[in-house]
Amino acid sequence: MPAFKEENLPLDIRSDTYHDTITGISQVFPLLDPKWIENEEIEFISYVPVPVNVNILKQTCNNVDETELQAWEDRANFINNDLKWLLCQSHSRFWNHVIFNKSINICLDSFLKSSPRSYDVWKFLPDEILNLQKEIHRNIFMVYLRIATHKESKVSISFLL
């Protein structure tokens, strides 16, 4: 039977030494273990639809409450920054978050449920909102693409960043 290099083994079989800085104890853990991300306090928030009313006949947005729109924009920026952060993580850290951080699944699911569809008339949104919406859409797609990628390499993942 041929010998396999450690980096060629599947992630769920590989392990590494975890050094606890508080106790000073080192232990070997599988690379897919919640221990690797327990000190990272990142909480993904759920996506909510853009709070605008589009008048199709006039091709404008009307009855836009500026405070609601600002709140949506702040929320969307948080989501976008968290998605960018997730995409920049190493292979094992990315998968630990996807598997063990349940808030990621809630964020992705809420986007799929509430995001404007291609047949929706979101082209009438203000430009800054439209651009932010498109950027979130791209980053959500990239997260799903990275999840669906069978074998990740440094070359194949570089286009995500």
Rosetta constraint file for C-alpha pairs under 8 A:
AtomPair CA 4 CA 8 HARMONIC 6.46 0.50
AtomPair CA 4 CA 9 HARMONIC 6.86 0.50
AtomPair CA 5 CA 9 HARMONIC 6.83 0.50
AtomPair CA 6 CA 14 HARMONIC 6.75 0.50
AtomPair CA 7 CA 14 HARMONIC 7.85 0.50
AtomPair CA 9 CA 13 HARMONIC 6.55 0.50
AtomPair CA 9 CA 14 HARMONIC 6.43 0.50
AtomPair CA 10 CA 14 HARMONIC 6.60 0.50
AtomPair CA 11 CA 31 HARMONIC 6.34 0.50
AtomPair CA 11 CA 32 HARMONIC 6.73 0.50
AtomPair CA 11 CA 92 HARMONIC 6.99 0.50
AtomPair CA 12 CA 30 HARMONIC 6.77 0.50
AtomPair CA 12 CA 31 HARMONIC 6.50 0.50
AtomPair CA 12 CA 32 HARMONIC 5.62 0.50
AtomPair CA 13 CA 30 HARMONIC 6.85 0.50
AtomPair CA 13 CA 31 HARMONIC 7.70 0.50
AtomPair CA 14 CA 30 HARMONIC 5.83 0.50
AtomPair CA 14 CA 31 HARMONIC 5.80 0.50
AtomPair CA 15 CA 28 HARMONIC 6.56 0.50
AtomPair CA 15 CA 29 HARMONIC 5.44 0.50
AtomPair CA 15 CA 30 HARMONIC 3.95 0.50
AtomPair CA 15 CA 31 HARMONIC 4.86 0.50
AtomPair CA 16 CA 28 HARMONIC 5.48 0.50
AtomPair CA 16 CA 29 HARMONIC 5.72 0.50
AtomPair CA 16 CA 30 HARMONIC 6.34 0.50
AtomPair CA 16 CA 31 HARMONIC 6.26 0.50
AtomPair CA 17 CA 26 HARMONIC 6.40 0.50
AtomPair CA 17 CA 27 HARMONIC 5.46 0.50
AtomPair CA 17 CA 28 HARMONIC 4.27 0.50
AtomPair CA 17 CA 29 HARMONIC 6.23 0.50
AtomPair CA 18 CA 26 HARMONIC 5.51 0.50
AtomPair CA 18 CA 27 HARMONIC 5.29 0.50
AtomPair CA 18 CA 28 HARMONIC 5.90 0.50
AtomPair CA 18 CA 29 HARMONIC 6.59 0.50
AtomPair CA 18 CA 36 HARMONIC 7.76 0.50
AtomPair CA 19 CA 24 HARMONIC 6.59 0.50
AtomPair CA 19 CA 25 HARMONIC 5.93 0.50
AtomPair CA 19 CA 26 HARMONIC 4.26 0.50
AtomPair CA 19 CA 27 HARMONIC 6.53 0.50
AtomPair CA 20 CA 24 HARMONIC 5.26 0.50
AtomPair CA 20 CA 25 HARMONIC 5.48 0.50
AtomPair CA 20 CA 26 HARMONIC 6.15 0.50
AtomPair CA 21 CA 25 HARMONIC 7.58 0.50
AtomPair CA 29 CA 33 HARMONIC 6.95 0.50
AtomPair CA 29 CA 35 HARMONIC 7.93 0.50
AtomPair CA 31 CA 36 HARMONIC 7.59 0.50
AtomPair CA 31 CA 92 HARMONIC 6.30 0.50
AtomPair CA 32 CA 36 HARMONIC 7.88 0.50
AtomPair CA 32 CA 92 HARMONIC 6.80 0.50
AtomPair CA 32 CA 95 HARMONIC 7.24 0.50
AtomPair CA 32 CA 96 HARMONIC 5.68 0.50
AtomPair CA 33 CA 96 HARMONIC 6.54 0.50
AtomPair CA 33 CA 100 HARMONIC 8.00 0.50
AtomPair CA 34 CA 38 HARMONIC 6.03 0.50
AtomPair CA 34 CA 96 HARMONIC 6.48 0.50
AtomPair CA 34 CA 100 HARMONIC 6.06 0.50
AtomPair CA 36 CA 93 HARMONIC 7.38 0.50
AtomPair CA 36 CA 96 HARMONIC 7.37 0.50
AtomPair CA 37 CA 93 HARMONIC 7.34 0.50
AtomPair CA 37 CA 96 HARMONIC 6.93 0.50
AtomPair CA 37 CA 97 HARMONIC 7.09 0.50
AtomPair CA 43 CA 103 HARMONIC 6.06 0.50
AtomPair CA 43 CA 104 HARMONIC 7.74 0.50
AtomPair CA 44 CA 79 HARMONIC 6.70 0.50
AtomPair CA 44 CA 82 HARMONIC 6.74 0.50
AtomPair CA 44 CA 103 HARMONIC 5.11 0.50
AtomPair CA 44 CA 104 HARMONIC 5.55 0.50
AtomPair CA 44 CA 106 HARMONIC 7.81 0.50
AtomPair CA 44 CA 107 HARMONIC 6.08 0.50
AtomPair CA 45 CA 75 HARMONIC 7.89 0.50
AtomPair CA 45 CA 78 HARMONIC 7.82 0.50
AtomPair CA 45 CA 79 HARMONIC 6.50 0.50
AtomPair CA 45 CA 103 HARMONIC 6.81 0.50
AtomPair CA 45 CA 104 HARMONIC 7.91 0.50
AtomPair CA 45 CA 106 HARMONIC 7.58 0.50
AtomPair CA 45 CA 107 HARMONIC 5.71 0.50
AtomPair CA 46 CA 79 HARMONIC 7.85 0.50
AtomPair CA 46 CA 103 HARMONIC 7.92 0.50
AtomPair CA 46 CA 106 HARMONIC 6.07 0.50
AtomPair CA 46 CA 107 HARMONIC 4.29 0.50
AtomPair CA 46 CA 108 HARMONIC 7.65 0.50
AtomPair CA 46 CA 110 HARMONIC 5.67 0.50
AtomPair CA 46 CA 111 HARMONIC 7.30 0.50
AtomPair CA 47 CA 75 HARMONIC 7.74 0.50
AtomPair CA 47 CA 76 HARMONIC 7.26 0.50
AtomPair CA 47 CA 79 HARMONIC 7.48 0.50
AtomPair CA 47 CA 107 HARMONIC 6.00 0.50
AtomPair CA 47 CA 108 HARMONIC 7.94 0.50
AtomPair CA 47 CA 110 HARMONIC 5.32 0.50
AtomPair CA 47 CA 111 HARMONIC 5.19 0.50
AtomPair CA 47 CA 114 HARMONIC 7.08 0.50
AtomPair CA 47 CA 115 HARMONIC 7.86 0.50
AtomPair CA 48 CA 72 HARMONIC 7.50 0.50
AtomPair CA 48 CA 110 HARMONIC 7.21 0.50
AtomPair CA 48 CA 111 HARMONIC 7.33 0.50
AtomPair CA 48 CA 114 HARMONIC 6.21 0.50
AtomPair CA 48 CA 115 HARMONIC 7.62 0.50
AtomPair CA 49 CA 114 HARMONIC 5.50 0.50
AtomPair CA 49 CA 115 HARMONIC 5.99 0.50
AtomPair CA 49 CA 116 HARMONIC 7.35 0.50
AtomPair CA 50 CA 69 HARMONIC 7.25 0.50
AtomPair CA 50 CA 72 HARMONIC 6.50 0.50
AtomPair CA 51 CA 64 HARMONIC 7.24 0.50
AtomPair CA 51 CA 65 HARMONIC 7.89 0.50
AtomPair CA 51 CA 68 HARMONIC 6.57 0.50
AtomPair CA 51 CA 69 HARMONIC 6.17 0.50
AtomPair CA 51 CA 72 HARMONIC 7.31 0.50
AtomPair CA 52 CA 61 HARMONIC 6.45 0.50
AtomPair CA 52 CA 62 HARMONIC 7.06 0.50
AtomPair CA 52 CA 63 HARMONIC 7.06 0.50
AtomPair CA 52 CA 64 HARMONIC 5.43 0.50
AtomPair CA 52 CA 65 HARMONIC 7.87 0.50
AtomPair CA 52 CA 69 HARMONIC 7.67 0.50
AtomPair CA 52 CA 125 HARMONIC 7.91 0.50
AtomPair CA 53 CA 61 HARMONIC 5.60 0.50
AtomPair CA 53 CA 62 HARMONIC 5.59 0.50
AtomPair CA 53 CA 63 HARMONIC 6.30 0.50
AtomPair CA 53 CA 64 HARMONIC 6.84 0.50
AtomPair CA 54 CA 59 HARMONIC 7.18 0.50
AtomPair CA 54 CA 60 HARMONIC 5.91 0.50
AtomPair CA 54 CA 61 HARMONIC 4.38 0.50
AtomPair CA 54 CA 62 HARMONIC 6.18 0.50
AtomPair CA 54 CA 121 HARMONIC 7.39 0.50
AtomPair CA 54 CA 122 HARMONIC 7.88 0.50
AtomPair CA 54 CA 124 HARMONIC 6.99 0.50
AtomPair CA 54 CA 125 HARMONIC 7.87 0.50
AtomPair CA 55 CA 59 HARMONIC 5.55 0.50
AtomPair CA 55 CA 60 HARMONIC 5.40 0.50
AtomPair CA 55 CA 61 HARMONIC 5.86 0.50
AtomPair CA 55 CA 62 HARMONIC 6.67 0.50
AtomPair CA 56 CA 60 HARMONIC 6.90 0.50
AtomPair CA 56 CA 121 HARMONIC 7.49 0.50
AtomPair CA 59 CA 124 HARMONIC 6.31 0.50
AtomPair CA 60 CA 124 HARMONIC 5.68 0.50
AtomPair CA 60 CA 125 HARMONIC 7.67 0.50
AtomPair CA 61 CA 124 HARMONIC 6.38 0.50
AtomPair CA 61 CA 125 HARMONIC 6.48 0.50
AtomPair CA 64 CA 68 HARMONIC 7.88 0.50
AtomPair CA 64 CA 69 HARMONIC 7.17 0.50
AtomPair CA 65 CA 69 HARMONIC 6.19 0.50
AtomPair CA 66 CA 70 HARMONIC 6.01 0.50
AtomPair CA 67 CA 71 HARMONIC 6.07 0.50
AtomPair CA 68 CA 72 HARMONIC 6.13 0.50
AtomPair CA 69 CA 73 HARMONIC 6.12 0.50
AtomPair CA 70 CA 74 HARMONIC 6.16 0.50
AtomPair CA 71 CA 75 HARMONIC 6.18 0.50
AtomPair CA 72 CA 76 HARMONIC 5.96 0.50
AtomPair CA 73 CA 77 HARMONIC 6.08 0.50
AtomPair CA 73 CA 129 HARMONIC 7.07 0.50
AtomPair CA 73 CA 132 HARMONIC 7.95 0.50
AtomPair CA 74 CA 78 HARMONIC 6.36 0.50
AtomPair CA 75 CA 79 HARMONIC 6.34 0.50
AtomPair CA 76 CA 80 HARMONIC 6.02 0.50
AtomPair CA 76 CA 132 HARMONIC 7.29 0.50
AtomPair CA 76 CA 133 HARMONIC 7.72 0.50
AtomPair CA 76 CA 136 HARMONIC 7.54 0.50
AtomPair CA 77 CA 81 HARMONIC 6.00 0.50
AtomPair CA 77 CA 132 HARMONIC 7.59 0.50
AtomPair CA 78 CA 82 HARMONIC 6.12 0.50
AtomPair CA 79 CA 83 HARMONIC 6.15 0.50
AtomPair CA 79 CA 107 HARMONIC 8.00 0.50
AtomPair CA 79 CA 136 HARMONIC 7.47 0.50
AtomPair CA 80 CA 84 HARMONIC 6.21 0.50
AtomPair CA 80 CA 135 HARMONIC 7.32 0.50
AtomPair CA 80 CA 136 HARMONIC 5.41 0.50
AtomPair CA 80 CA 139 HARMONIC 7.22 0.50
AtomPair CA 81 CA 85 HARMONIC 6.13 0.50
AtomPair CA 82 CA 86 HARMONIC 6.15 0.50
AtomPair CA 83 CA 87 HARMONIC 6.20 0.50
AtomPair CA 83 CA 136 HARMONIC 7.95 0.50
AtomPair CA 83 CA 139 HARMONIC 6.20 0.50
AtomPair CA 83 CA 140 HARMONIC 7.16 0.50
AtomPair CA 83 CA 143 HARMONIC 7.55 0.50
AtomPair CA 84 CA 88 HARMONIC 6.37 0.50
AtomPair CA 84 CA 139 HARMONIC 6.87 0.50
AtomPair CA 84 CA 161 HARMONIC 7.89 0.50
AtomPair CA 85 CA 89 HARMONIC 6.71 0.50
AtomPair CA 86 CA 94 HARMONIC 6.27 0.50
AtomPair CA 86 CA 143 HARMONIC 8.00 0.50
AtomPair CA 87 CA 94 HARMONIC 7.22 0.50
AtomPair CA 87 CA 142 HARMONIC 7.67 0.50
AtomPair CA 87 CA 143 HARMONIC 6.62 0.50
AtomPair CA 87 CA 160 HARMONIC 6.88 0.50
AtomPair CA 87 CA 161 HARMONIC 6.98 0.50
AtomPair CA 88 CA 161 HARMONIC 6.49 0.50
AtomPair CA 89 CA 93 HARMONIC 5.87 0.50
AtomPair CA 89 CA 94 HARMONIC 5.34 0.50
AtomPair CA 90 CA 94 HARMONIC 5.84 0.50
AtomPair CA 91 CA 95 HARMONIC 6.31 0.50
AtomPair CA 91 CA 152 HARMONIC 7.43 0.50
AtomPair CA 92 CA 96 HARMONIC 6.10 0.50
AtomPair CA 93 CA 97 HARMONIC 6.27 0.50
AtomPair CA 94 CA 98 HARMONIC 6.24 0.50
AtomPair CA 95 CA 99 HARMONIC 5.97 0.50
AtomPair CA 96 CA 100 HARMONIC 5.71 0.50
AtomPair CA 96 CA 101 HARMONIC 7.48 0.50
AtomPair CA 97 CA 101 HARMONIC 4.88 0.50
AtomPair CA 97 CA 104 HARMONIC 7.56 0.50
AtomPair CA 98 CA 102 HARMONIC 7.50 0.50
AtomPair CA 98 CA 104 HARMONIC 6.43 0.50
AtomPair CA 98 CA 105 HARMONIC 7.39 0.50
AtomPair CA 101 CA 105 HARMONIC 7.74 0.50
AtomPair CA 102 CA 106 HARMONIC 6.64 0.50
AtomPair CA 103 CA 107 HARMONIC 6.15 0.50
AtomPair CA 104 CA 108 HARMONIC 6.17 0.50
AtomPair CA 105 CA 109 HARMONIC 5.91 0.50
AtomPair CA 106 CA 110 HARMONIC 5.95 0.50
AtomPair CA 107 CA 111 HARMONIC 6.25 0.50
AtomPair CA 108 CA 112 HARMONIC 6.37 0.50
AtomPair CA 108 CA 140 HARMONIC 6.92 0.50
AtomPair CA 109 CA 113 HARMONIC 6.25 0.50
AtomPair CA 110 CA 114 HARMONIC 5.91 0.50
AtomPair CA 110 CA 115 HARMONIC 7.93 0.50
AtomPair CA 111 CA 115 HARMONIC 5.23 0.50
AtomPair CA 116 CA 120 HARMONIC 5.94 0.50
AtomPair CA 116 CA 122 HARMONIC 6.88 0.50
AtomPair CA 122 CA 130 HARMONIC 7.36 0.50
AtomPair CA 123 CA 130 HARMONIC 7.19 0.50
AtomPair CA 125 CA 129 HARMONIC 6.44 0.50
AtomPair CA 125 CA 130 HARMONIC 5.77 0.50
AtomPair CA 126 CA 130 HARMONIC 6.09 0.50
AtomPair CA 127 CA 131 HARMONIC 6.00 0.50
AtomPair CA 128 CA 132 HARMONIC 6.19 0.50
AtomPair CA 129 CA 133 HARMONIC 6.06 0.50
AtomPair CA 130 CA 134 HARMONIC 6.17 0.50
AtomPair CA 131 CA 135 HARMONIC 6.16 0.50
AtomPair CA 132 CA 136 HARMONIC 6.23 0.50
AtomPair CA 133 CA 137 HARMONIC 6.13 0.50
AtomPair CA 134 CA 138 HARMONIC 6.17 0.50
AtomPair CA 135 CA 139 HARMONIC 6.22 0.50
AtomPair CA 136 CA 140 HARMONIC 6.06 0.50
AtomPair CA 137 CA 141 HARMONIC 6.22 0.50
AtomPair CA 138 CA 142 HARMONIC 6.17 0.50
AtomPair CA 139 CA 143 HARMONIC 6.19 0.50
AtomPair CA 140 CA 144 HARMONIC 6.37 0.50
AtomPair CA 141 CA 145 HARMONIC 6.02 0.50
AtomPair CA 142 CA 146 HARMONIC 6.02 0.50
AtomPair CA 142 CA 160 HARMONIC 6.58 0.50
AtomPair CA 143 CA 147 HARMONIC 6.18 0.50
AtomPair CA 144 CA 148 HARMONIC 6.12 0.50
AtomPair CA 145 CA 149 HARMONIC 6.11 0.50
AtomPair CA 146 CA 157 HARMONIC 7.85 0.50
AtomPair CA 152 CA 156 HARMONIC 6.29 0.50
AtomPair CA 152 CA 157 HARMONIC 6.56 0.50
AtomPair CA 153 CA 157 HARMONIC 6.13 0.50
AtomPair CA 154 CA 158 HARMONIC 6.12 0.50
AtomPair CA 155 CA 159 HARMONIC 7.75 0.50
AtomPair CA 157 CA 161 HARMONIC 7.52 0.50
